[in-house]
Amino acid sequence: MRIFLSYSSFIIFILLISACDSFEKSVPLLDTTDELVVITVNSRDTYYKNYDGKYVGLEFDLASEFVKELGKRVRFIVASDMDKALSTLEKHQGHLATGISVTTKNKLRIRFGPVYQRAQPQVAYNTNHPKPKNIQEMVGKNIEIVRGTVHGERLSESRLEAPGLRWTETDISTEDLLSKLAEGKIDYVVTDSTHISVARNFYTNLDVAISLGKENSKAWAFSLYVEPELQKKVQKFFKRIEGDGTLNRLIDRYYGHIQRLGQEDINKFLEKTHTLLPGLRNYFYQAEEITKIDWRLIAALAYQESHWDRMATSSTNVRGIMMLTEETAERMEVTDRLDARQSILAGARYLLILKDTLPSRIVEPDRTWIALAAYNQGYGHIEDARILAQRMKLSPDLWVDLKRSLPLLSNSKHFEKLRHGYARGGEAVFLTESVRAYYDILMKYEIPYKQDTSSPDSIVKSD
C-alpha cells in the first residue's frame, strides 16, 4: 500500500519530529518527580554564590520557598543570559524560569505567572557630561542595554518621538554596563531604576536623565505546554507570600539597601532605642566587657542586621539579632542563635576576631570600618578588595579607598581576576556606612558605661 502526503501534511510531520527531538530531554511532570527544575541566570538579581559559598538571590529564595510548599527539592539550570533561559524553557527542559520581563515579545513565546516585582526603566547618564533633556537629544549617542530585557521594547516605542534613535544590546551584566558609563566609555545606559539607585551609591557621577515608558514587570515564566496544575500552584504561592509579607521581606533583603539612611529610617531607629534597646542594653554592655568594643557600635551593627529583632531569620537560615550563620554560630559555640544574649556576645566576639585578623598596620577607625565590611561579606572578599585597591593605586589600609574598590567585586572585569570571585561589595559599603550613622546617633543619645569594680557581676553606666 502506498501512502501519499500532501505538502502541508509533510510539513506538519516534520514539525512533529522536530518537537519530539526538542522534548527529548523534557522534564517529567511535576507530580511524577521529587524535584522542581528551575531555569535562571547567574546575577545579583537572581542567583549567585555569597561569601561563604552558599547560593542566594531573590529568585533563589523565592524558588526555595516555593518547593517547601510543594514538599519537593529544587534543581537549578543556569543559563548564560535571559534569551538562553527562554530557549531552554521552550524546550521544556525546566518546569519554569524565574525573573523574566513581561514583554510583548516574550508573551508570544511563553506564559507568565503573577507579577511580583516592578521597576521603572530609566536612562542613566554620566554627570560629567550634559544631561539629556529628552529622548531626541539621545539620537546619535552611544546607548547600551542588556540583551533580552524589556528596555529594547521601551526604546522601540521611543522611536515614534525620535526616529533616528539607535542602541546596542550587549551580553554583559547591568553592573558592568553602569561601570562602563561611570568610566565614560558609553553615553547612556537604559536599565531599571533599582539598578541605577544601587549604582548611584557607588559611582558619584551617575544619575537619572529621564524615565522611559511604563514600569517593567517581572514574573515566573512557563512553556506553552505547562501543566495547568503547576500554574495554579504558583498563583496560590504568590498570593500567599504577598499576603503574609514574605515577598516584601525577600525583596527588601536584596533591594532595601539601595538607598542611604533617610529621615524615616532615623525616626524608626530612635523609636526603637526607647522600645527595644532597654531590654538588650545589658547584653551589649557585657559584649563590650569581653571585646572592649564600644557597646554602642555593637548595638548599631545589631540594629543594621536585624532591627534588634531577637527572632530574625532569613530565607538562607541566617538568624538572631546579630544574624549569625550556622558556621559562625558553631565557631562561636552558640547553642541557640535566637537567644539574644548568646547572639550579641558571639557577634561581638566574631567582629573582634575580624579586627584582629587584619594587618597590624591598619589603624583605627579604619580597622573597625573594614572589619564591619568583613562581617557582612566575609574576610576573603575584603582581602580581594584590598588587592584590587592596590591595583587601582589606592591604599588597601584606608576605608575611604576600600569604599571605591569593594563595589567593583560585582564587576566581572575585576572579580574574575580575584581569588574569591563575585561579591556584593556594595552591600558591605552600605552596611558599614549605615552602622557608622547609627553609631553616631547612639553616641549622641546613649552614654558609655564602665564596670562597677566593687562588684564583678554588676555593670553601671558612666556619668
C-alpha positions, 0 to 999 in steps of 0.5 A: 500500500502506498501512502501519499502526503500532501505538502502541508501534511509533510510539513506538519510531520516534520514539525512533529519530529522536530518537537519530539527531538526538542522534548527529548530531554523534557522534564517529567511532570511535576507530580511524577518527580521529587524535584522542581527544575528551575531555569535562571541566570547567574546575577545579583538579581537572581542567583549567585554564590555569597561569601561563604559559598552558599547560593542566594538571590531573590529568585533563589529564595523565592524558588526555595520557598516555593518547593517547601510548599510543594514538599519537593527539592529544587534543581537549578539550570543556569543559563548564560543570559535571559534569551538562553533561559527562554530557549531552554524553557521552550524546550521544556527542559525546566518546569519554569524560569524565574525573573523574566520581563513581561514583554510583548515579545516574550508573551508570544513565546511563553506564559507568565505567572503573577507579577511580583516585582516592578521597576521603572526603566530609566536612562542613566547618564554620566554627570560629567557630561550634559544631561539629556533633556529628552529622548531626541537629544539621545539620537546619535549617542552611544546607548547600551542595554542588556540583551533580552530585557524589556528596555529594547521594547521601551526604546522601540516605542521611543522611536515614534518621538525620535526616529533616528534613535539607535542602541546596542544590546550587549551580553554583559551584566547591568553592573558592568554596563553602569561601570562602563558609563561611570568610566565614560566609555558609553553615553547612556545606559537604559536599565531599571531604576533599582539598578541605577539607585544601587549604582548611584551609591557607588559611582558619584557621577551617575544619575537619572536623565529621564524615565522611559515608558511604563514600569517593567514587570517581572514574573515566573515564566512557563512553556506553552505546554505547562501543566495547568496544575503547576500554574495554579500552584504558583498563583496560590504561592504568590498570593500567599507570600504577598499576603503574609509579607514574605515577598516584601521581606525577600525583596527588601533583603536584596533591594532595601539597601539601595538607598542611604539612611533617610529621615524615616529610617532615623525616626524608626531607629530612635523609636526603637532605642526607647522600645527595644534597646532597654531590654538588650542594653545589658547584653551589649554592655557585657559584649563590650566587657569581653571585646572592649568594643564600644557597646554602642557600635555593637548595638548599631551593627545589631540594629543594621542586621536585624532591627534588634529583632531577637527572632530574625531569620532569613530565607538562607537560615541566617538568624538572631539579632546579630544574624549569625550563620550556622558556621559562625554560630558553631565557631562561636559555640552558640547553642541557640542563635535566637537567644539574644544574649548568646547572639550579641556576645558571639557577634561581638566576639566574631567582629573582634576576631575580624579586627584582629585578623587584619594587618597590624598596620591598619589603624583605627577607625579604619580597622573597625570600618573594614572589619564591619565590611568583613562581617557582612561579606566575609574576610576573603572578599575584603582581602580581594578588595584590598588587592584590587585597591592596590591595583587601582593605586589606592591604599588597601589600609584606608576605608575611604579607598576600600569604599571605591574598590569593594563595589567593583567585586560585582564587576566581572572585569575585576572579580574574575581576576580575584581569588574569591570571585563575585561579591556584593561589595556594595552591600558591605559599603552600605552596611558599614556606612549605615552602622557608622550613622547609627553609631553616631546617633547612639553616641549622641543619645546613649552614654558609655558605661564602665564596670562597677569594680566593687562588684564583678557581676554588676555593670553601671553606666558612666556619668 
